[in-house]
Amino acid sequence: MPTSLFQYEMLPTTWFYVSAIIILATFFKFNRVWSVRNFDLIGLLLLTPGLLLVAGWNDTTGYIWLFCVQGLLAIRLLLDSVMVRRPLLEPNLSSEGLTFAGIFLVFFLVAALVVNRGEQIDTVNTVRLEQILTARHIHEGIGMNPDTLTISQSEWDNMPPGFRPFLVLTERANLAFAPPSHIQRKITGTSIPELVPDPVATASPADSSVLMPTMELVTAEVPPVLPSAESASLHPELSVWLIILTLIIAGHLCVVFGFVYIGYRHFGRLQTGIACAALYLLHPYSTQMIGRLDHVSPAALFPLGGALYRRPCFAGVCIGIAAALVWYPLWLIPLWCAFYRHKGWIRFLCGAASAILTFMLLLFLSSSGWGTFGEQLVHMGGKTAFLIFTQPDGFWTPDGMFYRMPILAAFVVVAIGLMFVPAHKHLATLLSGSALLMLGVQFFQLYQGGLYLSWYLPLLILTIFRPNLEDRTARSAVV
């Protein structure tokens, strides 16, 4: 097998240490050790051990770690509205240095997507977390069948809610980045057959009864048949591959653009936007889940919605598209309507409704009949978010569903409460409230709940770096 270009890339654990050092050296305020900024940075870095534990097959401990850290971050976001005093804490690196680092980080991430495809991976040490999860799902028969590229009706009940064509494209993208079969066996712990000489094959060459040497297959157990990553089913056609690659790269670039625009236009400092983008690109999560389309697509729309908050119709379109794709951002609409209650809430609702209705029309056009359309529409409307999954993938198990319901009820109470508290809503409360809701989704999500960091990570970073924004209200800022 040819040597992969990424065979000697940095191990995920090594990148965690290196990125943590770079983040602390760039953003940690050593002259103000007990500042809130430093605690925020430590909280962001504490998310990484949970990701590493999940990648190491210690799912229970990893998800518990993520839930505990995200609980602390949720408390931090709840208290953000009372943090009126926002001192300007400049990064330890100049804006030119941050720009230089950001450009090359984008370049390296794009290169990793283009080059590090499934068939080019020949060592298990450098496999990303997203590829590990895909290999486990192939082994367990969850998601899309790699041979037929279809998802059975029973498997749809184990899939997250959302726009079905988008979910199918997401599964296709995951298979495109799936590691080869021998790497999958190492990831899943499947025993690999061992070949030993057969006694007949070791007979003397002079024995004319031996016409051809044979080999006997000896293994402790018969391994399940894993689909080969070299098969055509795992590798999409060039047009499909370009669509997948373009959507993922465009999503990450939209996140970076949203950071820079918000920093320049709404925070009043271009350097702050560049610092937000650099921190996002440096975080180990961005490198471990870079190829997950269902992670990056909502992550791209949230900063764009914040960047366009002065135009409620366009902001509503961004939130509506995110809600149509993965359903969970639908909980943001009440908060944003409360923000626009003095000016612009009708335009915001029109924008969000138009986006959702457009995707419903696309769903109808892609369906084979009314029955199929109704089934897919219910799935798009969040049906599987409230079902007891037969195979929940994440923190929750069928036996623990009773404990999940109070958390879901608490989330609904918080989502409604954010409409009224705080009474004076401005851009800062909009960002922190949106981050809190998308973080709260992780606590009751049945499908890998806790791993969708990108849904709230950009909003959380903006909340960490924001200045005092009490004058950025809908009444004064909306066009």
N, C-alpha and C positions, 0 to 999 in steps of 0.2 A: 504494500500500500504506500502511495507517495506520502512524503512527510508534509504535514499540514503547516501552513504559514503561521498558524497560531499555536503550534505545538509547544513553543517555548514562551508563551505569553505568561503574564503574572497570574499566580494562583488566586482564587477568590479570597482566601483568608489573608494572603499577602497584600492584596489590593485593599482589604479592609484596614489593615494597619497603616499602609502608606497613605490612603485617602484620609484616614483619621488624623494623621500627623499634619498633612497639608491643610485640612480644614481648620484644625486648631491653630496652626501657625499663621493662617491667613485671616481668620475671623475672631479668634479668642482674644479678649481684652485682658492682657496680663497686668495692666495697671488698675483694673477694676475686676478683681477675681469674683466678687460676689454679685456681679451684675446679672440681670435677667437674661441678657444676651448670651452669657456663658452657659447658663443652665439650659437655655434653648438649644444651643449647639450640642451639649452633652446628651440631651434628650433625643436629638436626631441621630447621633452616633449610636445610642443604645438600641436603636431599632435593628442594627446590623447583626448582632449575635443571634437574634431570633431568626433572621433569614438564613444564617449559616446552620443553625440547628435544624431548620426545616430541610435544607439541602442535604444534611447528613442523615436523613431518614429518621431523625428524632423529632417527628412531627408534633407529638403532644407537648413536649417541653418547649419546642420552638414557638408554637402557637400561644402557649401560656405566657411565654416571655413577651411576645408581641402584644398580647392583650394587656399585660401589666404596664408596659411602656406607653402604649396608646391611651390607657386610662389616665396616666399622668399628663400626657399631652392634651387630653380632653379637658382636664381641670385647668391647665394653663390657658386654653382657648376660652373657657368659661370666664376666667378672670381678666381676660385681655381688655374688656370694655371699661374696667375700672383703672387701668394703667394709663392715666392721662398724661403723665410726664414721660416724654419720649426723648431722652438725650440723644444727640447725634453721635454715633459710635462708628467712626470710619474703619474700613478694613485695614489690616496691617500692610496690604499691598496696594500699590498705586492703581489708578484706573487703567493706565496703559498696560500694566502687568496683568491685571484681571482680564482685560480684553484679549491680550495675547494668549493667556491660558485658556480662556473660553473658546476661542477659535480653534485651537488645537485639540481641545477636548471634544468638540463637535466633530472634528475631522476623524479622530480616533474611534469615536462611537459609530460613525457612518462606515468607516473601514471595517470595523468588527461585524457590522450587519452584512456588508457586501461579501466579505471574504469568508467569515466563519460560518459557513453553511454546514448542514448535517454531514455530508459525505466527506468533508475535509477534517473532521474531528477524529483523531486517532489516539487520544489520551483522555482518561476520565478526570484527570486532575483539573483541567481547565474548562470543563463543561459548566455552562451558566445554570442558574437556578431554574430559569424558565425551561431549559432543555431537560433538566432532571425531572421536573414535573411532567413534561410531555412523555418522557420515557416510562414513568410510572403509570401514567394513564393508558399508554399502549399496552403495558404489561397487564393491567387490571381490566382492560376492555372498556374504559370510560372514554366517552367522546366519539370522535369520528373514527370509523373503521379505515385503517390505512390502505386496505386492499380495494375496497369499493368506494371510498370517499363519501360514505353516507352515515347518517346517525339514525338509529332505530327509534321508534316511538317511546320505548321504555327508557332509552338513554336520554331523551329530551327532558324527562322528569328529573334528571340529575344535572341538568345544565342550568346556568344562571339565566335570569329573565332578560329579555331584550329583543332587538330586531333580528329575526332569524337569519336572513341573508348575511347580516354582519357577523353573527355568531359562527355561521358556517365558514365565512372568510377567515375569521379568527382561528378556528380549528385548522383550516388549511394552512395558514401561516405557521402555526405551531408545528405541524408535521413537516413543513419545509425546513425548519431549523432543527428537526429531531436528529439526534446523533445516530451513527450506524448501529447495526444490530449487535455487534460485539461490545460496543460501549453501553448499549442498553442492558445487556446481560450483567455487566459489572455494576451498573447503577441499581438495578433491581435485585441484585444478589442471586440471580439465577445460575444454577450450576452449569458449567460449560463441559460438554462431553470431552472425554479424554481418550485418545487412541493409544492402545497397547498392542504389541505384536501378538498374533494368533499363533498357537503352538504349531499348527500345520504350516504356517508361513515360514517358520524358523527351521523347517526340515532341511536336510542336506541337499545341496543342489543336484547331487547325484541321484536323488530319489526321483525317478521319472514320473511318479504319481502326482507330483506337485507341478501343475501346469502354470499356475499364476499365484503369487503371494496375495494373501487376504489379510484384512485387519478386523479385529473384533472391537466393537464399541462398548466401553465400560463406563458407567456413570452411576452415581448414587441414586439419582432420580431422573425421570424423563422430563427434560425441560419443556416448558410450553413453547410453541412455535411463535417466535417474534418476527414481525414483518421486517424485511431487510430495508435498510435506509438507502440501499443502492437501487431499489426498485423504482420504476417510473411513477408509482403511485405517491411516493413521498416527495418526489421532486416535481414541482409544477412546471407547466410550460413557461416559456420565456415571458410571454405576455402576462400571465398570472403572477409570475415572480416579480416582474417589474411593478405591477399594481401594488402588491404587498409591500415591496421595498419602498415605493414612493409614499404610500400612506404612512408607514412607520416613520420614515425620515421627516416627512412633512409635519407629523404630529410633534416630534421632538423640537423641530425648528419653530413651530408655533408657540411652544412653551417658552423657548428662549426669547422669541420676539415679544411675547406678552410681558415677560419680566422687564425687558429693556424699555418697552413703551410705557409701562406703568411707572417705572422708576423715573423716566424722563418727563412724562406728561403729567402724572398725578402725584408722584412723590417729590417732584421738583429737583431731583438729582439723578443724572444719568449713571453715575458711579454706583448708586444703590441698586438700580436695575441690573447692571452688569454683575454686581456682587451676588444678587439673587440667582442669576443664571449660572454663575460659576459654582455656587454651592450646590445647586440642583445637579449639575453635571458631575461634580466631584463625589456626590453621595454614592456609596456602593450599590444601592438599589438601582440606580440608573444604568449601571453596567450589568447587573444580574438579570434584570427583566426588560432589557432594551427592546427585545423582539416581540413583546406581547401587545398585540393590536388593541385588545379590549382594555388594556391599562392606559396606553398612551393617548387614545382617542378622546376620552373624557378629560384627561389631564391637559390636552391642548385647548379644549373649549372653555375651561374655567378661567384661565388667565385672559383669554380673548374676551370673554364676557366682562371681566373686570376692567379690561382696557377700554371697552366700549360702553361703560356704564352711563356715560353722559347721553347716549342715544338708546333709550329703552327698547326700541324695536329690535335693533341689532343684538343687544344683550339678550333679549328674549329668544331670538333665533339660536344663539349659542347654547343657552340652557335647554331649549326645546330639542335641539339635535342630540345633545348628550342624554337627555331623558328618553328619547326615542331609541337610542342605541342600546343603552344598558339599564333603563328604567329607574335605577336608584337616584339619579339627579332630579327626579320628579319632586323629591322632598325639598328641593331648593326653591321652588316656585313660590310657596307662601312667604318665605323670608324676603325674597326679592320684591314681591308685591308690597309687602309692608314697608320696604325701603322706598318704593316709588309711590307710597300712598298719597303724598301731597302733590306729586307731579309725575306723570308718565306711566302709571300702573296699567292703564288701558292699552297703551302702546306696547308695553312689555308683554302683557297677556296675549295680545294679537300676534306678536312675533313668536312667542313660544307655541301658541296654538297652531299657527301656520306651519311651523317646522314639524310638529307632531303629526298634523293631518297630512302633510306631504309624505312622510314615511309610511303612514297608514295606506295612502294611495299606492305607493310603491309596493307595499306588502300585498295589496289586493291584485295588482298587475302581475306579480310574480307567483301568485297562488293558482292552483289548478281548479279550484271551485270554492263555493261558499263555505263548505265544511272545513276545508283546509285553511281558508282565510280566517274563519272564526277561531279555529284552534291556535293559529299563529298570532292572532290579535290578542287572545287571552294570555299567551306566553309573553308577548310584548308588554302587556299591561301588568306584569309582575306576579303571575300565577305561581311560579315555582319559588318565589321568595317566601311564600307562606305555607308551602307544602312541607311535609316531613319526608325528606329525601330517603330513598332506599339505600343510597350510598353517598352520604354527605362527605364532602372532601374538605377537611379543615378541622377546626376546633370542635365543632358540634358532632354528636353522634345521635342515632335514633333514641338511645336511652336518656339523653340529656336534653331532649326537646322541651321538657316541662320547665327547665330553668331558663330556656331561651325566651319564652314568652314574656316574662316580666321585663327583660331587657328590651324587647321590641316595644312593649308598652311605654317604658321609660323614654325610649327614643321618640315615640310619637308625642309624648308630653313635651319633651325638649323642643321638637320641631314646631309645635304650636306656641310654646312659650317664647321662642325667639321672635315671633311676630310682634310681641308686645314689650319685651324686655331686651335691651334698654329702650326707653321711649324715644330718645333722641338718636335716630339712626343716621349714620354717615358711612363713608366708604370703609373706614376701619372696622366698624361693626359688621358690615356686609362681608368683608373678607374673612374675618374671624368666625362669624356665624356659618358661612358656607363651608369653611374648613372643618368646623366642629360637626356639622351634619354629615359630611362625607367621611369623616373619621368615625362618627357614630355608627355608620352603616357597617363598618367592619365587625362590630360586636355581635350582630345578629345575622350576618350574611352566611349562608350555608355552603357556598362554593368558595373555598380558599379565603374565608374571611380573615382579614388581618394582613394579607399579602398585597392588597390593592393600595399600596402606599401612594402611588402617583395620583390617585383621586383627590387626595388632600395635601400631598407634599408641596406642590406649587403654592397653594393658598396659605399653607402654614409658613412657608418661607417668606411670603409677602407680609404676613402678619408679624413675623419676627423682625423684619427690617423696616417696617413702615414708620414714618414720622407721625406727628400729631395731625390727624385728618378730620378734626371735628367740624371744620368749615366745608368739607366736601359732602354736602347733603344733596338730595335730589332736587329740592326747591331752588338751590343756588347754582347747581352744576348742570342739570339736565337741559339739553338744548330744546 
